[in-house]
Amino acid sequence: MAGQGGHLVKHYRDLAFMGFVEVLFNLRTILSNMSFCKKDILEYAPDVLILIDYPGFNLRIAEFAHEHNLRVVYYISPQIWAWKKNRVHTIRRVVDKMIVILPFETSFYQTYGVEVDYVGHPLLDHLNAQPPASRADFLRKHGLKDQPVIALLPGSRKQEVTGMLNEMLKIVPHYPDHQFVVGGVSTLSPEVYHWLDKSGRVKVIFNDMTNLLHASEAALVTSGTATLETALMRVPQVVCYKGNYFSYQIARRIVDVKYISLVNLIMDKPVVTELIQNDLNERNLKKQLDLLLFDKEVRSRMLADYQQLIELLGNHGASDRAAEIISRLLQKQNPVVR
């Protein structure tokens, strides 16, 4: 957002606590940031407040904005269709327009009488903006060998990266003819990645996800948006997730979805294998990665499903369509006087 001219007053990483236990331990910080956000909104007095995902924080901000007669647009829906469905009643009361990016979200919100528009997924905009580099150029740029690449995408939060890489790196010795490359994020210190690798064989590359995936034969991906990006880049993947034990036990009792990956959720079938909690171990990772690398039938079936997924998501241009919807909302409520 800062790159597009926005004035950044607080970075999201200061609020990015994942899991029930982690949120509880950081509650004081979260409440402090919420007070800061409310004060900043009143001082700025926007024509419209645009909220993006992050329901635990943003729905409280939406209620606050509604109480102060500010128009509220929610872009990229929180996953209330998975858990805490009762939040939809709050959204209907305090949000003027929902703008969603997943096909099935439209019917969900319409069922509850919420004003909703589907615009497609912004990842398509990102991937359409610049063609990926050739594999040869990518390998040369990052000093990689001319060997098959396996991408490791452990997430963007420190607790995710630590937990996921501890499991993912266990399979490196099983593949001496492949090179493993971690997709790092610049918001985390490089040391977070490097101290985990004891083999010395793993390369960490920052902020070059698209080119990394374009050059990869397969990927191990932490559950999240990266699973969808991997599918859109047509890279066979295994989806991984292991969290805090107590947070996981709470989540499994209240989350009402069949899958954790966006790929499977959108397609409503198990396109990619999900290894969750205790199932995420060295033996299972090797078994599933072997299938992706060496079983042509498994690869072909997954790639065919990816193509269906791409067709289902439609064309790029989600961000432009979202901007048009917000602009029309403002024009409707602030008509031009001639």
Residue pairs with C-beta under 8 A, 6 or more apart in sequence:
1 8
2 8
9 40
10 33
10 36
10 37
10 40
11 187
12 54
13 187
14 29
14 33
15 30
15 33
15 54
15 57
16 156
16 157
17 23
17 25
17 26
17 29
17 30
18 157
18 159
18 160
18 243
19 159
19 243
19 244
19 247
20 244
20 246
20 247
20 250
20 251
21 244
21 246
21 247
22 159
22 244
22 247
23 30
23 56
30 56
30 57
33 57
34 57
34 60
34 61
37 57
37 61
38 61
38 64
41 49
41 61
41 64
41 65
41 68
41 70
42 68
45 70
46 70
47 71
47 330
47 334
48 70
48 71
48 72
48 73
48 326
48 329
48 330
49 61
49 62
49 65
49 70
49 71
49 72
49 73
50 73
50 74
50 75
50 326
51 58
51 61
51 62
51 72
51 73
51 74
51 75
51 95
52 58
52 74
52 75
52 76
53 76
53 77
53 78
54 78
55 78
55 79
55 80
55 84
55 87
58 74
58 78
59 78
59 87
59 90
59 91
59 94
62 72
62 74
62 90
62 91
62 94
62 95
63 90
63 94
65 72
65 94
66 72
66 93
66 94
66 95
71 96
71 329
71 330
71 333
72 94
72 95
72 96
72 97
73 95
73 96
73 97
73 98
73 99
73 325
73 326
73 329
74 91
74 95
74 97
74 98
74 99
75 99
75 322
76 99
76 100
76 101
76 122
77 98
77 100
77 101
77 102
77 105
77 109
78 87
80 87
80 88
80 91
81 104
81 105
81 108
81 257
82 255
82 256
82 257
83 251
83 254
83 255
83 256
83 257
84 254
85 256
88 108
88 109
88 112
88 114
89 112
91 98
91 109
91 114
92 112
92 113
92 114
95 114
95 115
96 115
96 329
97 115
97 116
97 117
97 325
97 326
97 329
98 109
98 114
98 115
98 116
98 117
99 116
99 117
99 119
99 322
99 325
99 326
100 106
100 109
100 116
100 117
100 118
100 119
101 118
101 119
101 120
101 121
101 122
101 318
102 118
102 121
102 262
102 265
102 266
103 118
103 266
103 312
103 313
104 265
104 266
104 268
105 116
105 118
106 116
106 117
106 118
109 116
110 116
117 321
117 325
119 317
119 318
119 319
119 321
119 322
119 325
120 313
120 314
120 315
120 316
120 317
120 318
120 321
121 228
121 313
121 318
122 318
122 319
123 225
123 228
123 229
123 232
124 232
124 313
124 314
124 315
124 316
124 317
124 318
125 316
125 317
125 318
125 319
126 210
126 229
127 210
127 229
127 232
127 233
127 316
128 316
130 210
132 138
132 210
132 211
132 213
132 214
132 233
133 141
133 211
133 214
135 214
135 215
138 144
138 208
138 211
138 212
138 214
138 215
139 145
139 146
139 215
142 181
142 203
142 205
142 208
143 203
144 179
144 181
144 203
145 179
147 177
147 178
147 179
148 177
148 178
148 179
148 217
148 293
149 178
149 179
149 180
149 181
149 212
149 215
149 216
149 217
150 175
150 178
150 179
150 180
150 181
150 216
150 217
150 218
150 219
150 220
150 289
151 181
151 182
151 183
151 212
151 213
151 216
151 218
151 219
151 220
151 221
151 230
151 235
152 165
152 168
152 169
152 180
152 181
152 182
152 183
152 202
152 219
152 220
153 182
153 183
153 209
153 219
153 220
153 221
153 222
153 226
153 230
154 160
154 161
154 164
154 165
154 168
154 182
154 183
154 222
155 161
155 164
155 222
155 224
155 226
156 185
156 187
156 188
156 224
158 188
158 192
159 244
160 222
161 188
161 192
161 193
162 192
162 196
163 242
163 243
164 222
164 240
164 241
164 242
165 182
165 193
165 196
165 197
166 196
167 240
167 242
167 280
167 281
167 282
167 285
168 220
168 240
168 285
169 180
169 196
169 197
169 198
169 199
169 202
170 281
170 282
170 285
171 282
171 285
171 286
171 289
172 180
172 199
172 201
172 202
173 199
174 286
175 289
178 217
178 293
179 201
179 203
180 201
180 202
180 203
181 202
181 203
181 204
181 205
181 212
181 216
182 193
182 202
182 203
182 204
182 205
183 205
183 208
183 209
183 212
183 226
184 190
184 193
184 204
184 205
184 206
184 207
185 206
185 207
186 206
186 207
190 204
190 206
193 204
194 204
205 212
209 226
209 229
210 229
210 233
213 219
213 229
213 230
213 233
213 235
214 233
216 235
217 235
217 236
217 292
217 293
218 235
218 236
218 237
218 238
218 289
218 292
218 293
219 230
219 235
219 236
219 237
219 238
220 237
220 238
220 240
220 285
220 289
221 227
221 230
221 237
221 238
221 239
221 240
222 239
222 240
222 241
223 239
223 240
223 241
223 260
223 261
223 274
224 262
225 262
227 237
227 239
227 261
227 262
227 263
227 272
228 261
228 262
228 263
228 266
230 237
231 237
231 263
231 271
231 272
231 306
231 309
231 310
232 306
232 309
232 310
232 313
234 303
234 306
236 272
236 292
236 298
236 299
236 302
236 303
237 272
237 292
238 272
238 273
238 275
238 285
238 288
238 289
238 292
239 260
239 261
239 263
239 264
239 272
239 273
239 274
239 275
240 275
240 280
240 285
241 260
241 274
241 275
241 276
241 277
241 280
242 248
242 276
242 277
242 280
243 251
243 277
248 277
257 265
258 264
258 265
258 268
259 265
259 270
259 274
260 274
260 276
261 272
261 274
263 271
263 272
263 306
263 309
264 270
264 271
264 272
264 274
266 309
266 312
266 313
267 305
267 308
267 309
267 312
269 305
271 302
271 305
271 306
271 309
272 302
273 288
275 281
275 284
275 285
275 288
291 298
292 298
292 299
292 302
